[in-house]
Amino acid sequence: MLPMINQVLFLQVASSDEEEAALEYKARIADSTDDELLIEIPILEGAGRYKRLFLGDELSAYFITQEGVKHYFNTHVIGFKEDTLKLIRVRKPDLESITKIQRRHFLRVAAELEIAITLSGNVRFIGVTDDVGGGGISFVADAKWPIEQGTELECWLLVPYRNGSVDHSQFVAEVVRVKTLENGKHQVMAKFAKISDGERQRIIRFCFERQLDFRKR
């Protein structure tokens, strides 16, 4: 279902500041068109602090139905409207882009990052991702490594940020699919099986920054 007028959206704003990116704001939907949602200025619950948004800001949002189900989607600021109150115009999501699974489980970006992997028996090797996201990764590695569906991988992912700093995210991933490429290597698709919120947040921050870079091109 689509968000409706008078529903409250809960928002996180893409930011290179990890603490800021983790803050959750809320904003009421004041109006709606075929392509847009017009929302009130977001406010940080409990602190009473308003969040100023800018054209192009990337937002991760969810709303809660009367049945108590959370529906998640991604959107961005496309403009502003001066009414009795100043309203913010954000892109209305397509119905198929709304999910009951948190944004962190489906937001992915194309990225070639170095990843160190350990298999059972202390087999270690290096791979290169072709996409990363808050719910999992895809990487390319030599076909000689014994990886198949259901294999658990201990991973150490190199995560660079726009400000030049480099971080690492450590997690355990479960292989969901292995595909043989034309060059003979394997493309491995895996979901996070064990990952802390802090480690996941590092990856989400990278994804937000990469999305912002793509949008500015």
N, C-alpha and C positions, 0 to 999 in steps of 0.2 A: 504494500500500500504506500501511497505518497503522503508526505507530511501535509497537514492542513492548517488553515488559518486558526490562530489562537493556541495552537500546539506550541510547546516549548522545545527548542533545539538546544542540545548540549554540545558545546563546541570546543575543539582544541585547534590552535593556530600554529601553522608551520613556522618554525623559528630555528635559527642556528644556536640559540640559547636553550640548552637542554631543560633547565628549570622552567623557562617560559613555555616551551613546547608541551610540557607535562600538565600545565594548568588547564582546568576545565571551566569554561564560562557557560552561561545560559542566556538565551534570547528568545523572546516570543515572536512567532510569525504573525505579522500585522496584516499582510496582504499576499496575494499570489496571482500570477498570470500563467499562461501556458508554458513559459520558459524560465520564469524567475520566481524566487521567494523574496519577499521584502520583510526583513527582520529588524527588530529594535536593536539598539546598541547593546552588545553583550556585556554582561556583568559577572564578576567573579563572586560566586555564592559564598556567603559568610563574611566576605571582606567588604562588599559594597563598592568594589572598584570597577570602573568601566574599562572596556578594552577598545582602544581606537584601532579601527581596521583601515587598510589601504587597498587601493585598486590592485587586483591580482593576488591578494593574500589567499593562500591555500588553507582550507578548513577541513577538518575531520569532524563529522557531525553524527548525532543519533537522536532519535525521538522515541518516546515510549507510548505504546498504544494503551487503550483502556484495559486490555487484558494483561498489561504489565510486560509486554514483549518489546525489547529494544531493537530498533531498526537503524542500521548504520549506512552511511554513504560519505563520499568525498565531494567537495564543491569548492568554489572560489568566488571572490568578490568581483562583481562586474560593474559596479557603479553605486550611486547614492541617490536618494530622493528626499527633498525637503517637504515634509508634511507638517502636521501639528507637531510631530516629533520627527527628528531626522531618522530616516530608514536606510538600511543597507541592502542593496540588491545583490543577491547571490544566485548562481545558476541552479535551477531546479534539477534534481537528479532524474535520470531515466528510471522507470520502474524496475527494469532488469538489473540496474546497478545497485539497488538497495538490498542489503543482506541482513540476516539476523545474526551473522557472525561479525565480531568486532572488526573494525577497519584494519587493525594490526594484522589480521589473518589474511587479508587479500591485497593490500597495497603493495605493489611490486614495481621496481624500476630496473631498466637495463643497466648493468654495471659489470665491469671486469675488475674484480677484486681478488687479491691473493687469499687463498684459504688453505690452512694446514689441517690435515685429517688423520685421525688415528682409528684403525680398525682393531677388532679383537686380535689378540696375539701380538700386540704392539707393532703392527704394520703401520708405518707412517709414510705419507706422501703429500705433495703439494698440488693443488688444483687451482683453477681460475673460474670465478663465477661468471655466468652470463646474465643472471638477474638475481636480485635480492629483495626481500620484503619482510614485513613484520610477522609473517606466518611461516616463512620457509625460504629456501634458496634453490637455485639451479646452478650446477657447475659442470665443467668439462675436465676429464681426467683420462689418463691412459687406460686402455681396455684391459691391461694385465692385472689390475687390482680387482680382488674378489668382491664385487659389489652387486647386490641384487635386491629386488623388492623386499622390504622388511629389515634390511641390514641397518644396524645402528652405527652412527658415525659420531665420534668425538671431534668437534670442530673448533678452530681458532681463526676467526675472520678479521682481516685487516680492514679497518673502517676509517677512511680519510674524510676530513671535513673541509668546507670552503675556506675557513680561516687558516688553513695550513696545518692544523693539528691532526694527529693520527691516533686513533683509539683501537682497541681490540674487543671483540665480542666472543665469548666462549659459550658453547651450548652443545647439546646432544640432538642430532637430527635423525629422523627415520626415513629411509629411502621409500618413495612411493612409486617411482618409475625409473627405468634405465633405458636409454635409447642409443643405438649405435649410429654415429654420424658417418658422412661420406668419407671422411679422412681416417676412419677406423677407430677414432676415440669414442668414449662414452659420454653422453650427456646424462647427468644424474639429477633427478628432481627429488627434493626431500622436504619434509615438514619438520618444524621444531617439535621435539618430543620432551626436552627438558631445557628450559631457559628461564633465567630470572627476569623480573620486570626491568631491572637496570640494564641488563645485557640487551634485551629486546628494544629498550628505548634508544640505545645507541644506534641500532640499525634503523629504527623509525626516523630518527633525526637525520641520518644520512639520506634516506628515501625522500624526505620532505625537501632537503636541500637540492637533491638531484632533480626533483620535480620543478622546483623554482628555476633552476638553471635551464631546463628544457623549455619552460614557458617564456623565458626571456630571449630565446633564440629567434 
